[in-house]
Amino acid sequence: MSELFGSPQAIVLLLVAGFLSNDIWRFLGLLIGGGIDEKSELLVWVRAVAAAILAGVIAQIMITPPGALASVPGSVRFGAMVVGFAAYLVARKSVFAGVVAGEIVVLAGKWWLG
């Protein structure tokens, strides 16, 4: 079993290091950002930048897909994106519905085309 997961000390070290390096910043953000108005110009700008970064990452994945996604034809990938976005809108802006619908199209397209 240790061959599969590694040594217990390494696992504990990864968990502690992962917690300390990530969650401390979340906690500090909660403390500092707790009093900021959600409609402030700063947070509107932060949300816009986050959305732009996400759009860029999605575009990069669609154009130059990594790993196993590279074996899925572009027409299937772009079709899945369109179907996922439509499902998102139809399901009253449910991200879960959009992701599930897009994933179903990718899997069905890959299965159909081999």
HELIX and SHEET records of a PDB file:
HELIX    1   1 SER A    2  PHE A    5  1                                   4    
HELIX    2   2 PRO A    8  GLY A   33  1                                  26    
HELIX    3   3 GLU A   41  ILE A   63  1                                  23    
HELIX    4   4 GLY A   67  SER A   71  5                                   5    
HELIX    5   5 GLY A   74  VAL A   90  1                                  17    
HELIX    6   6 VAL A   95  LEU A  113  1                                  19    
END                                                                             
